[in-house]
Amino acid sequence: MEAKDYFSLHEQDIKDDIKRLVLADSPSQNKELLDICKEVIQSIFFDYFHQKATEFAMEHNGNHLRFEIGEGTEQILMIGHYDTVWDAGALPYREEEDKIFGPGILDMKSGLVSAIWFFKYVQEMNLPLKRRVVFFLNSDEEIGSPTSRALIEEEAKKSVAAFILEPAVTVSGELKIARKGTSRYLLNIKGVASHAGNNPRDGVSAITEAARQILNIEALNDFEKGTTLNVGMVQGGGKLNVIPDEAHLGVDVRSGTKTEQERIDDYFEKLQPFNSRTKIDIDGGINRPPMERDEESEELFEIAQGEAEELGFEVEDAEVGGASDGNFTSIHTPTLDGLGLVGDGIHAEHEHIIKDQIVERFALLTNTLLEVVNE
């Protein structure tokens, strides 16, 4: 039975699995709820395959999971995360005629279910696999993957290709062949306080220093190279009759290439105050390296594009500003991202998936994986 026919036959079961997982709220920094969601995932594995995923226990974060089928000497890697940006009870699960809404349903619990059903299809059809397929699920992607990055990179080093189950580009459904790298910097500026009326010259305004730094930071934007800097947080001062001795700036940086990311990082490492009487301490740095387009990732996309055509629809590639764990895998192995579901509202209250694209996207992932696993 072809994958599309199989998933069509089991479409309601697939929707039930998605609902079950979405109803298990899993905020990134709530270990208790993450552990409950993890147990839901483990129960699905056990129900379908009579075995559970290997667990990597975390003290403060949710446990990470690794599931594997096949016995080849080479491996293909799938990556997904089960944490979400939503607090418990923040969004209801609901269905409309053509959409299903819920916390994390697009980003990316429906993608996790697509990987599980890939395994289920392979098992029930008794399909041979020339390479092992490893599915790694982490619990901290939404906060930068601090405890899972090393594990992800370890798996990527052993893999001939990686597929990331993040959603496709919203609405359009494009696959993600490149992502910008991310960096964050926090500037803590210390000035000198004094009375604004009696002794204004004795003081040094931390806010004035911050304002001058902002102008220089904004000047680093280079849209042609894909480099963007956003001062998204400004704090400082308090009482209007006091020269402010403290200010804080938070800066988000997106870079299309490693060279640009390092250029910006070097700028912050060497940053000096305009006023010598102020002091600036800088925290932060590079978080995720860019996932850059290359010939090998283009080859993976071309395989997926061909499989989409066989299934009767078209898919294009895209370079996006948001980051994922694909930024980590791409350092070590060819990576294709965006193989999850199609919808809209990532990190927004209208987060949803499109019902009539569930089957075709499940089939796209399965057929693409089988092509690469058995090539």
SEMI-321429 format. One record per residue: residue number from 1; residue in three letters; x, z, y of N, C-alpha, C in turn. Coordinates in pm, whole numbers, plus 50000, padded with zeros to 5 digits. Layout:
    nr   rest    n.xx    n.zz    n.yy   ca.xx   ca.zz   ca.yy    c.xx    c.zz    c.yy
   NUM    ALA       X       Z       Y       X       Z       Y       X       Z       Y
...
***
This chain:
    nr   rest    n.xx    n.zz    n.yy   ca.xx   ca.zz   ca.yy    c.xx    c.zz    c.yy
     1    MET   50084   50000   49880   50000   50000   50000   50088   50000   50125
     2    GLU   50057   49912   50219   50131   49908   50344   50109   50037   50423
     3    ALA   50209   50072   50504   50203   50198   50578   50080   50205   50669
     4    LYS   50051   50096   50739   49937   50097   50831   49807   50123   50757
     5    ASP   49791   50061   50640   49670   50083   50560   49664   50227   50511
     6    TYR   49778   50279   50472   49784   50417   50423   49744   50515   50533
     7    PHE   49799   50497   50652   49768   50589   50761   49624   50571   50809
     8    SER   49572   50450   50802   49431   50429   50837   49341   50505   50740
     9    LEU   49377   50501   50613   49299   50571   50511   49299   50721   50534
    10    HIS   49410   50773   50587   49427   50918   50606   49420   50959   50753
    11    GLU   49358   50877   50836   49360   50904   50980   49300   51039   51014
    12    GLN   49191   51077   50951   49131   51206   50983   49220   51321   50939
    13    ASP   49286   51307   50825   49380   51411   50780   49495   51425   50880
    14    ILE   49542   51313   50932   49649   51316   51032   49602   51388   51158
    15    LYS   49482   51356   51204   49428   51423   51323   49412   51573   51298
    16    ASP   49373   51609   51178   49358   51752   51144   49493   51823   51151
    17    ASP   49599   51757   51103   49733   51817   51110   49779   51831   51255
    18    ILE   49752   51731   51335   49789   51739   51477   49716   51854   51544
    19    LYS   49587   51866   51517   49509   51974   51576   49562   52110   51532
    20    ARG   49591   52122   51405   49642   52249   51352   49771   52291   51422
    21    LEU   49858   52195   51446   49985   52226   51509   49969   52253   51658
    22    VAL   49884   52178   51725   49862   52198   51869   49797   52333   51896
    23    LEU   49709   52376   51808   49642   52505   51828   49738   52624   51813
    24    ALA   49854   52599   51754   49956   52705   51742   50044   52702   51867
    25    ASP   49999   52771   51971   50075   52773   52097   50220   52815   52072
    26    SER   50313   52749   52141   50455   52778   52116   50538   52764   52243
    27    PRO   50517   52853   52339   50601   52851   52460   50748   52872   52426
    28    SER   50835   52802   52498   50978   52802   52464   51041   52940   52458
    29    GLN   50993   53033   52540   51059   53163   52550   50974   53278   52494
    30    ASN   50884   53243   52404   50802   53344   52338   50829   53337   52188
    31    LYS   50925   53417   52141   50966   53409   52001   50852   53440   51905
    32    GLU   50769   53535   51941   50659   53572   51852   50568   53452   51825
    33    LEU   50530   53380   51930   50442   53264   51911   50517   53148   51847
    34    LEU   50644   53131   51882   50724   53027   51818   50732   53050   51667
    35    ASP   50748   53173   51626   50756   53203   51484   50624   53174   51413
    36    ILE   50513   53199   51483   50382   53167   51424   50368   53016   51407
    37    CYS   50406   52941   51510   50400   52795   51501   50492   52743   51392
    38    LYS   50609   52802   51382   50704   52763   51276   50643   52781   51138
    39    GLU   50569   52889   51118   50505   52913   50989   50395   52810   50961
    40    VAL   50328   52763   51065   50230   52656   51047   50301   52530   50997
    41    ILE   50413   52498   51058   50490   52381   51015   50538   52398   50871
    42    GLN   50589   52516   50840   50637   52542   50704   50524   52532   50602
    43    SER   50405   52577   50640   50292   52570   50546   50253   52425   50520
    44    ILE   50263   52339   50623   50234   52197   50603   50337   52136   50509
    45    PHE   50465   52166   50531   50569   52118   50440   50540   52160   50296
    46    PHE   50504   52287   50280   50483   52338   50144   50359   52275   50080
    47    ASP   50252   52261   50159   50129   52202   50106   50154   52059   50056
    48    TYR   50235   51984   50129   50255   51843   50095   50369   51820   49996
    49    PHE   50474   51901   50005   50595   51872   49928   50638   51984   49834
    50    HIS   50564   52095   49835   50595   52210   49749   50734   52267   49775
    51    GLN   50779   52250   49896   50903   52313   49940   50897   52331   50091
    52    LYS   50978   52423   50140   50983   52448   50283   51114   52397   50341
    53    ALA   51115   52384   50471   51237   52343   50539   51337   52458   50540
    54    THR   51465   52424   50544   51569   52524   50564   51558   52580   50705
    55    GLU   51572   52713   50718   51559   52777   50849   51695   52824   50901
    56    PHE   51714   52805   51031   51830   52860   51102   51776   52971   51192
    57    ALA   51799   53095   51150   51739   53210   51218   51801   53231   51356
    58    MET   51715   53257   51455   51758   53285   51591   51705   53423   51632
    59    GLU   51786   53497   51703   51746   53632   51740   51640   53633   51849
    60    HIS   51656   53550   51949   51564   53552   52063   51481   53425   52074
    61    ASN   51529   53314   52020   51453   53189   52021   51382   53172   51889
    62    GLY   51298   53070   51882   51237   53039   51755   51340   52986   51656
    63    ASN   51313   52999   51528   51405   52947   51427   51401   52794   51425
    64    HIS   51514   52733   51400   51522   52588   51387   51504   52551   51240
    65    LEU   51455   52430   51216   51419   52388   51081   51489   52257   51046
    66    ARG   51523   52243   50918   51585   52120   50868   51520   52083   50735
    67    PHE   51465   51961   50727   51400   51913   50606   51465   51782   50566
    68    GLU   51484   51762   50437   51559   51645   50389   51496   51586   50264
    69    ILE   51496   51452   50256   51464   51384   50131   51568   51275   50108
    70    GLY   51581   51232   49982   51677   51128   49947   51810   51188   49904
    71    GLU   51890   51103   49839   52015   51153   49783   52133   51062   49815
    72    GLY   52119   50971   49909   52229   50882   49942   52345   50954   50006
    73    THR   52461   50889   50011   52579   50950   50073   52572   50944   50225
    74    GLU   52492   50851   50279   52474   50840   50424   52337   50896   50463
    75    GLN   52325   50935   50590   52197   50993   50631   52147   50931   50761
    76    ILE   52014   50931   50771   51942   50894   50893   51880   51022   50948
    77    LEU   51885   51039   51078   51840   51164   51141   51715   51141   51225
    78    MET   51618   51229   51208   51503   51237   51299   51509   51371   51371
    79    ILE   51481   51370   51500   51486   51492   51580   51351   51515   51648
    80    GLY   51304   51640   51641   51182   51678   51713   51189   51823   51754
    81    HIS   51109   51860   51852   51103   52001   51894   50958   52050   51889
    82    TYR   50942   52177   51853   50807   52230   51846   50775   52329   51958
    83    ASP   50867   52352   52049   50835   52434   52166   50765   52349   52272
    84    THR   50690   52413   52359   50620   52344   52467   50642   52419   52598
    85    VAL   50601   52356   52707   50612   52418   52840   50494   52508   52871
    86    TRP   50395   52514   52781   50268   52580   52812   50262   52723   52761
    87    ASP   50216   52815   52847   50190   52952   52805   50068   52954   52712
    88    ALA   50058   53059   52634   49946   53071   52540   49814   53067   52615
    89    GLY   49724   52982   52567   49591   52972   52626   49583   52894   52755
    90    ALA   49694   52832   52797   49694   52762   52926   49608   52637   52924
    91    LEU   49605   52569   52810   49526   52446   52799   49439   52452   52674
    92    PRO   49317   52402   52682   49232   52395   52562   49259   52268   52482
    93    TYR   49234   52274   52354   49233   52154   52272   49094   52092   52282
    94    ARG   49089   51963   52310   48957   51898   52315   48971   51749   52286
    95    GLU   48865   51691   52235   48863   51549   52204   48760   51478   52289
    96    GLU   48796   51358   52335   48703   51268   52399   48694   51143   52314
    97    GLU   48618   51047   52359   48595   50928   52277   48725   50857   52239
    98    ASP   48819   50847   52334   48941   50772   52306   49068   50854   52321
    99    LYS   49058   50984   52350   49175   51066   52376   49161   51202   52309
   100    ILE   49277   51263   52279   49280   51401   52232   49374   51478   52325
   101    PHE   49325   51588   52381   49399   51667   52477   49446   51798   52415
   102    GLY   49557   51851   52466   49602   51981   52421   49745   52009   52461
   103    PRO   49784   52136   52460   49920   52173   52501   50025   52122   52403
   104    GLY   50114   52036   52452   50220   51984   52366   50177   51875   52270
   105    ILE   50056   51826   52282   50009   51726   52185   50088   51596   52197
   106    LEU   50125   51558   52320   50206   51438   52340   50354   51471   52335
   107    ASP   50389   51585   52392   50529   51629   52402   50550   51757   52326
   108    MET   50568   51756   52191   50565   51636   52110   50515   51665   51969
   109    LYS   50409   51745   51961   50365   51789   51829   50307   51676   51746
   110    SER   50245   51578   51810   50198   51463   51734   50315   51385   51675
   111    GLY   50428   51383   51746   50547   51318   51693   50601   51388   51570
   112    LEU   50593   51522   51568   50635   51596   51450   50550   51559   51329
   113    VAL   50421   51545   51352   50331   51509   51242   50362   51370   51190
   114    SER   50403   51279   51279   50436   51143   51232   50554   51145   51136
   115    ALA   50652   51234   51160   50766   51245   51069   50723   51303   50935
   116    ILE   50638   51405   50938   50590   51464   50814   50515   51361   50731
   117    TRP   50433   51279   50797   50358   51178   50724   50446   51061   50678
   118    PHE   50558   51039   50742   50656   50945   50687   50701   50993   50550
   119    PHE   50737   51120   50541   50780   51176   50414   50667   51168   50310
   120    LYS   50546   51196   50356   50432   51194   50264   50408   51054   50209
   121    TYR   50419   50955   50295   50401   50817   50252   50509   50777   50151
   122    VAL   50633   50810   50180   50744   50777   50089   50721   50843   49953
   123    GLN   50677   50968   49957   50656   51041   49831   50541   50981   49750
   124    GLU   50429   50958   49815   50312   50910   49740   50328   50766   49691
   125    MET   50403   50686   49769   50427   50548   49727   50548   50538   49633
   126    ASN   50616   50651   49613   50734   50656   49527   50838   50552   49568
   127    LEU   50868   50550   49698   50958   50450   49752   51104   50493   49737
   128    PRO   51191   50401   49699   51334   50436   49689   51397   50445   49827
   129    LEU   51494   50532   49843   51568   50547   49968   51717   50537   49940
   130    LYS   51783   50443   50006   51927   50427   49987   52006   50533   50064
   131    ARG   51946   50590   50166   52011   50692   50248   51921   50815   50257
   132    ARG   51984   50931   50274   51908   51053   50299   51839   51043   50434
   133    VAL   51725   51108   50445   51657   51120   50574   51645   51268   50606
   134    VAL   51701   51308   50719   51701   51447   50763   51611   51459   50886
   135    PHE   51523   51556   50882   51435   51585   50994   51473   51723   51048
   136    PHE   51522   51726   51173   51562   51852   51235   51464   51885   51346
   137    LEU   51407   52006   51339   51309   52052   51437   51366   52173   51509
   138    ASN   51376   52165   51641   51427   52279   51716   51320   52343   51803
   139    SER   51349   52463   51849   51249   52545   51918   51280   52566   52066
   140    ASP   51382   52494   52118   51424   52526   52255   51458   52403   52339
   141    GLU   51403   52288   52303   51435   52166   52377   51391   52173   52522
   142    GLU   51274   52233   52546   51220   52235   52682   51303   52322   52778
   143    ILE   51392   52403   52725   51478   52484   52811   51625   52443   52797
   144    GLY   51646   52320   52750   51782   52266   52745   51852   52274   52611
   145    SER   51782   52318   52505   51839   52327   52369   51965   52414   52362
   146    PRO   51965   52531   52424   52087   52612   52428   52135   52660   52291
   147    THR   52041   52692   52200   52083   52742   52069   52082   52635   51961
   148    SER   52027   52519   51990   52018   52415   51887   52113   52299   51908
   149    ARG   52174   52290   52025   52258   52173   52054   52369   52155   51950
   150    ALA   52439   52261   51918   52551   52250   51823   52501   52200   51687
   151    LEU   52386   52248   51644   52329   52205   51516   52289   52058   51521
   152    ILE   52229   52017   51633   52188   51878   51650   52310   51786   51646
   153    GLU   52414   51824   51718   52533   51739   51722   52603   51735   51585
   154    GLU   52598   51845   51514   52657   51847   51379   52585   51748   51288
   155    GLU   52452   51744   51296   52375   51649   51216   52402   51506   51262
   156    ALA   52411   51485   51393   52433   51351   51446   52567   51294   51399
   157    LYS   52667   51378   51391   52799   51334   51348   52796   51281   51204
   158    LYS   52704   51331   51124   52694   51290   50984   52597   51173   50964
   159    SER   52538   51123   51071   52430   51024   51060   52473   50886   51107
   160    VAL   52417   50783   51045   52445   50646   51086   52350   50602   51197
   161    ALA   52242   50676   51219   52149   50646   51327   52059   50768   51348
   162    ALA   52009   50781   51471   51918   50891   51503   51793   50836   51571
   163    PHE   51680   50892   51533   51551   50854   51591   51487   50979   51651
   164    ILE   51451   50970   51777   51397   51084   51850   51246   51068   51863
   165    LEU   51173   51171   51825   51027   51163   51816   50955   51204   51943
   166    GLU   51027   51199   52056   50962   51219   52184   50858   51108   52204
   167    PRO   50758   51131   52290   50658   51026   52312   50718   50900   52370
   168    ALA   50648   50789   52348   50685   50665   52413   50663   50679   52564
   169    VAL   50713   50583   52641   50689   50584   52785   50538   50594   52809
   170    THR   50499   50686   52898   50357   50711   52918   50281   50584   52954
   171    VAL   50167   50571   52891   50071   50462   52911   50124   50330   52855
   172    SER   50243   50285   52897   50293   50153   52858   50338   50148   52713
   173    GLY   50386   50261   52658   50426   50267   52519   50564   50213   52489
   174    GLU   50647   50193   52590   50782   50142   52567   50867   50246   52494
   175    LEU   50964   50198   52416   51061   50285   52351   51176   50310   52447
   176    LYS   51244   50422   52430   51346   50465   52525   51485   50439   52469
   177    ILE   51553   50345   52531   51684   50305   52482   51796   50371   52562
   178    ALA   51763   50429   52676   51863   50499   52756   51793   50608   52838
   179    ARG   51865   50718   52857   51815   50829   52938   51926   50875   53031
   180    LYS   51886   50926   53147   51985   50981   53238   52035   51116   53187
   181    GLY   52160   51147   53223   52212   51279   53196   52161   51377   53301
   182    THR   52162   51504   53267   52110   51606   53359   52216   51712   53388
   183    SER   52217   51756   53513   52301   51867   53557   52219   51953   53652
   184    ARG   52256   52080   53660   52189   52170   53754   52292   52263   53817
   185    TYR   52273   52287   53946   52365   52373   54020   52286   52469   54107
   186    LEU   52332   52592   54110   52275   52694   54198   52384   52739   54294
   187    LEU   52361   52718   54424   52455   52758   54527   52409   52890   54588
   188    ASN   52492   52991   54577   52465   53122   54636   52554   53138   54759
   189    ILE   52491   53137   54874   52566   53134   55001   52558   53270   55068
   190    LYS   52674   53322   55106   52683   53453   55172   52734   53435   55314
   191    GLY   52656   53481   55412   52695   53479   55552   52722   53618   55604
   192    VAL   52700   53638   55733   52721   53768   55797   52596   53803   55878
   193    ALA   52536   53916   55849   52415   53957   55919   52448   54021   56053
   194    SER   52359   54000   56149   52370   54069   56278   52235   54059   56348
   195    HIS   52222   54134   56458   52098   54133   56535   52085   53999   56607
   196    ALA   51972   53932   56590   51955   53798   56646   51945   53799   56798
   197    GLY   51905   53914   56854   51891   53922   56999   52012   53982   57066
   198    ASN   52061   54092   57014   52171   54163   57079   52309   54106   57048
   199    ASN   52330   54066   56920   52464   54023   56879   52462   53893   56798
   200    PRO   52401   53787   56850   52388   53665   56770   52521   53602   56731
   201    ARG   52625   53619   56817   52753   53557   56786   52832   53633   56680
   202    ASP   52791   53755   56655   52861   53832   56552   52821   53787   56411
   203    GLY   52705   53728   56402   52655   53688   56271   52692   53546   56234
   204    VAL   52679   53517   56107   52697   53381   56054   52578   53351   55964
   205    SER   52500   53253   56002   52376   53223   55929   52403   53151   55798
   206    ALA   52363   53215   55689   52372   53151   55558   52275   53033   55550
   207    ILE   52165   53041   55622   52068   52931   55620   52125   52808   55690
   208    THR   52194   52828   55802   52257   52714   55869   52359   52647   55777
   209    GLU   52438   52727   55707   52534   52673   55611   52461   52595   55502
   210    ALA   52350   52652   55454   52272   52585   55351   52219   52450   55400
   211    ALA   52173   52446   55525   52119   52322   55579   52225   52213   55585
   212    ARG   52345   52248   55625   52453   52151   55631   52492   52103   55490
   213    GLN   52490   52196   55395   52522   52157   55257   52415   52061   55202
   214    ILE   52289   52086   55236   52181   52001   55188   52201   51857   55233
   215    LEU   52236   51839   55358   52256   51703   55410   52368   51631   55334
   216    ASN   52475   51700   55303   52584   51638   55226   52542   51608   55082
   217    ILE   52467   51699   55024   52420   51678   54886   52328   51557   54880
   218    GLU   52235   51547   54974   52144   51433   54976   52220   51302   54993
   219    ALA   52332   51305   55063   52411   51183   55085   52477   51133   54958
   220    LEU   52481   51214   54854   52543   51173   54728   52453   51083   54644
   221    ASN   52325   51072   54680   52234   50986   54605   52285   50843   54604
   222    ASP   52280   50780   54487   52318   50640   54474   52218   50574   54378
   223    PHE   52109   50524   54435   52000   50474   54353   52039   50351   54273
   224    GLU   52130   50270   54325   52173   50152   54251   52245   50190   54122
   225    LYS   52318   50300   54125   52388   50347   54006   52304   50443   53922
   226    GLY   52183   50473   53969   52095   50562   53895   52126   50709   53913
   227    THR   52197   50743   54021   52233   50882   54047   52140   50942   54151
   228    THR   52070   51049   54114   51979   51114   54208   52004   51263   54211
   229    LEU   51999   51319   54331   52014   51463   54350   51893   51514   54426
   230    ASN   51837   51622   54378   51719   51680   54442   51741   51829   54466
   231    VAL   51743   51869   54593   51746   52012   54626   51603   52063   54612
   232    GLY   51574   52116   54497   51437   52154   54465   51403   52299   54491
   233    MET   51502   52378   54529   51478   52519   54558   51563   52562   54676
   234    VAL   51498   52624   54776   51568   52681   54891   51512   52820   54916
   235    GLN   51601   52920   54921   51560   53057   54952   51660   53115   55051
   236    GLY   51611   53207   55136   51705   53271   55226   51636   53345   55339
   237    GLY   51710   53438   55396   51661   53510   55513   51543   53601   55482
   238    GLY   51476   53638   55588   51363   53730   55574   51309   53770   55711
   239    LYS   51375   53864   55774   51331   53912   55904   51376   53817   56014
   240    LEU   51286   53785   56104   51314   53683   56204   51414   53729   56310
   241    ASN   51432   53859   56325   51527   53908   56426   51663   53943   56368
   242    VAL   51691   53892   56245   51820   53917   56180   51885   53783   56144
   243    ILE   52010   53765   56184   52085   53648   56139   52096   53657   55987
   244    PRO   52046   53558   55913   52039   53570   55766   52177   53563   55701
   245    ASP   52205   53660   55617   52336   53663   55550   52330   53613   55407
   246    GLU   52218   53557   55366   52206   53513   55227   52114   53392   55219
   247    ALA   52152   53293   55139   52070   53176   55112   52105   53122   54974
   248    HIS   52008   53055   54910   52028   53001   54776   51969   52861   54769
   249    LEU   52043   52770   54705   51998   52634   54684   52001   52601   54536
   250    GLY   51897   52536   54486   51895   52487   54349   51891   52335   54350
   251    VAL   51982   52273   54276   51998   52128   54279   51983   52070   54139
   252    ASP   51894   51971   54126   51877   51896   54001   51948   51762   54018
   253    VAL   52030   51724   53919   52105   51599   53926   52074   51515   53802
   254    ARG   52048   51385   53825   52029   51289   53716   52131   51177   53732
   255    SER   52199   51144   53623   52306   51045   53629   52291   50944   53516
   256    GLY   52300   50816   53551   52284   50712   53452   52406   50689   53365
   257    THR   52524   50730   53412   52647   50710   53336   52729   50838   53336
   258    LYS   52817   50847   53238   52906   50962   53229   52998   50968   53350
   259    THR   53043   50851   53398   53131   50846   53514   53065   50907   53636
   260    GLU   52939   50871   53658   52867   50924   53773   52841   51074   53758
   261    GLN   52808   51116   53636   52784   51257   53613   52909   51339   53643
   262    GLU   53023   51288   53602   53149   51359   53627   53186   51356   53776
   263    ARG   53150   51246   53845   53176   51239   53989   53101   51350   54063
   264    ILE   52976   51369   54029   52896   51471   54095   52944   51610   54057
   265    ASP   52980   51628   53931   53029   51759   53888   53158   51795   53960
   266    ASP   53243   51696   53980   53368   51719   54052   53340   51758   54197
   267    TYR   53238   51698   54256   53202   51733   54394   53166   51881   54404
   268    PHE   53083   51928   54311   53041   52069   54318   53156   52164   54285
   269    GLU   53244   52122   54197   53360   52207   54167   53450   52227   54290
   270    LYS   53459   52125   54373   53548   52129   54490   53476   52166   54619
   271    LEU   53346   52192   54612   53268   52216   54734   53320   52337   54811
   272    GLN   53329   52319   54941   53375   52426   55031   53272   52448   55142
   273    PRO   53266   52567   55197   53173   52591   55309   53219   52520   55436
   274    PHE   53122   52484   55520   53155   52429   55651   53211   52538   55742
   275    ASN   53147   52653   55736   53191   52767   55818   53281   52856   55733
   276    SER   53403   52876   55777   53500   52952   55698   53461   53099   55683
   277    ARG   53366   53145   55762   53323   53284   55752   53213   53302   55647
   278    THR   53169   53193   55587   53072   53202   55478   53145   53186   55344
   279    LYS   53077   53227   55239   53130   53215   55103   53024   53152   55016
   280    ILE   53064   53062   54929   52969   52996   54840   53014   53012   54695
   281    ASP   52930   53071   54613   52952   53079   54469   52857   52980   54403
   282    ILE   52907   52906   54304   52827   52802   54239   52815   52831   54090
   283    ASP   52693   52833   54041   52665   52847   53899   52607   52715   53847
   284    GLY   52617   52694   53716   52558   52576   53655   52660   52470   53624
   285    GLY   52612   52349   53600   52700   52238   53565   52624   52135   53484
   286    ILE   52697   52057   53406   52637   51952   53323   52561   52016   53207
   287    ASN   52438   51969   53187   52358   52017   53074   52355   51913   52963
   288    ARG   52299   51795   52993   52293   51689   52893   52368   51566   52943
   289    PRO   52454   51509   52859   52522   51385   52898   52423   51269   52899
   290    PRO   52454   51160   52968   52364   51045   52965   52355   50985   52824
   291    MET   52238   50936   52792   52219   50854   52672   52227   50709   52720
   292    GLU   52343   50648   52705   52367   50517   52763   52333   50405   52665
   293    ARG   52281   50297   52722   52250   50177   52642   52380   50119   52585
   294    ASP   52376   50081   52457   52490   50011   52397   52438   49914   52292
   295    GLU   52528   49835   52236   52485   49731   52143   52418   49789   52018
   296    GLU   52470   49901   51970   52414   49959   51847   52273   50013   51870
   297    SER   52250   50077   51985   52114   50125   52013   52020   50007   52036
   298    GLU   52071   49899   52095   51988   49779   52112   51949   49719   51977
   299    GLU   52040   49727   51881   52008   49677   51746   51897   49760   51683
   300    LEU   51900   49892   51703   51791   49975   51651   51660   49936   51716
   301    PHE   51663   49916   51849   51540   49876   51917   51489   49743   51864
   302    GLU   51577   49647   51842   51534   49516   51793   51467   49527   51657
   303    ILE   51516   49619   51573   51449   49642   51445   51308   49694   51468
   304    ALA   51295   49794   51557   51163   49850   51587   51071   49745   51650
   305    GLN   51126   49663   51738   51048   49559   51803   50994   49460   51700
   306    GLY   51079   49423   51605   51035   49334   51499   50926   49394   51413
   307    GLU   50939   49523   51382   50836   49591   51303   50704   49598   51379
   308    ALA   50711   49619   51510   50588   49622   51592   50518   49486   51586
   309    GLU   50596   49378   51595   50537   49244   51587   50468   49223   51454
   310    GLU   50531   49271   51346   50469   49260   51214   50337   49337   51208
   311    LEU   50329   49445   51285   50207   49527   51287   50102   49473   51384
   312    GLY   50140   49371   51462   50042   49307   51548   50039   49354   51693
   313    PHE   50145   49419   51739   50149   49456   51881   50292   49440   51932
   314    GLU   50305   49441   52064   50435   49423   52126   50487   49555   52182
   315    VAL   50617   49571   52178   50679   49689   52236   50808   49647   52306
   316    GLU   50832   49705   52423   50952   49677   52500   51038   49803   52509
   317    ASP   51159   49787   52564   51246   49902   52581   51248   49945   52727
   318    ALA   51295   50067   52752   51298   50121   52888   51413   50220   52901
   319    GLU   51463   50230   53023   51560   50333   53060   51488   50433   53149
   320    VAL   51494   50562   53115   51413   50662   53184   51501   50773   53241
   321    GLY   51444   50845   53338   51519   50951   53405   51517   51084   53334
   322    GLY   51415   51109   53253   51407   51235   53182   51505   51242   53066
   323    ALA   51544   51363   53029   51640   51382   52920   51571   51435   52796
   324    SER   51640   51424   52683   51589   51477   52556   51709   51512   52468
   325    ASP   51682   51553   52346   51791   51578   52253   51860   51450   52210
   326    GLY   51800   51335   52242   51867   51209   52219   51993   51195   52302
   327    ASN   51999   51265   52415   52121   51264   52494   52238   51322   52415
   328    PHE   52209   51421   52329   52314   51482   52247   52351   51395   52127
   329    THR   52250   51340   52059   52280   51260   51941   52355   51132   51977
   330    SER   52324   51077   52096   52382   50947   52132   52533   50954   52154
   331    ILE   52587   51075   52173   52732   51090   52184   52799   51052   52052
   332    HIS   52727   51070   51941   52789   51060   51809   52735   50947   51723
   333    THR   52614   50896   51752   52556   50796   51666   52455   50712   51743
   334    PRO   52432   50588   51704   52330   50507   51772   52194   50578   51770
   335    THR   52126   50574   51883   52004   50654   51899   51893   50570   51961
   336    LEU   51773   50583   51907   51654   50523   51966   51551   50633   51987
   337    ASP   51497   50639   52107   51408   50748   52148   51268   50692   52176
   338    GLY   51172   50782   52186   51036   50743   52222   50952   50693   52107
   339    LEU   50986   50737   51984   50914   50689   51865   50795   50776   51829
   340    GLY   50755   50863   51922   50636   50943   51901   50511   50868   51941
   341    LEU   50411   50940   51987   50280   50881   52018   50274   50829   52161
   342    VAL   50165   50760   52191   50139   50705   52324   50030   50786   52390
   343    GLY   50048   50818   52518   49948   50892   52593   49993   50910   52736
   344    ASP   49952   51021   52796   49988   51048   52935   49978   51198   52958
   345    GLY   50034   51243   53072   50019   51381   53113   50123   51476   53058
   346    ILE   50244   51427   53031   50349   51517   52986   50370   51627   53089
   347    HIS   50367   51753   53047   50384   51870   53133   50274   51881   53239
   348    ALA   50162   51815   53216   50050   51819   53311   49923   51860   53237
   349    GLU   49823   51902   53313   49702   51956   53251   49621   51851   53177
   350    HIS   49645   51723   53204   49572   51618   53133   49655   51560   53018
   351    GLU   49750   51636   52965   49831   51589   52853   49743   51546   52737
   352    HIS   49765   51422   52691   49680   51370   52583   49750   51257   52508
   353    ILE   49698   51227   52390   49738   51109   52314   49619   51014   52306
   354    ILE   49650   50886   52282   49546   50783   52269   49510   50770   52121
   355    LYS   49383   50791   52089   49341   50793   51949   49371   50663   51875
   356    ASP   49337   50549   51937   49346   50424   51862   49488   50372   51847
   357    GLN   49587   50449   51896   49726   50409   51875   49799   50504   51779
   358    ILE   49727   50599   51723   49790   50692   51628   49841   50617   51506
   359    VAL   49755   50540   51443   49791   50473   51318   49905   50375   51339
   360    GLU   49898   50293   51446   50002   50192   51464   50138   50254   51497
   361    ARG   50138   50368   51569   50267   50432   51601   50324   50505   51480
   362    PHE   50237   50563   51397   50285   50621   51271   50347   50512   51184
   363    ALA   50280   50397   51178   50331   50286   51097   50460   50230   51154
   364    LEU   50471   50226   51288   50593   50176   51351   50712   50264   51315
   365    LEU   50695   50396   51325   50804   50487   51288   50841   50468   51141
   366    THR   50743   50467   51055   50770   50458   50911   50839   50328   50874
   367    ASN   50788   50216   50923   50847   50086   50887   50988   50071   50944
   368    THR   51009   50121   51067   51142   50113   51127   51241   50197   51047
   369    LEU   51201   50320   51013   51288   50406   50936   51323   50344   50801
   370    LEU   51222   50292   50732   51247   50233   50600   51341   50114   50609
   371    GLU   51329   50036   50716   51419   49922   50734   51563   49968   50751
   372    VAL   51583   50072   50831   51718   50122   50856   51773   50199   50736
   373    VAL   51686   50277   50671   51729   50356   50556   51777   50265   50442
   374    ASN   51712   50152   50427   51741   50067   50310   51819   49941   50345
   375    GLU   51869   49930   50467   51945   49808   50503   52082   49807   50434
***
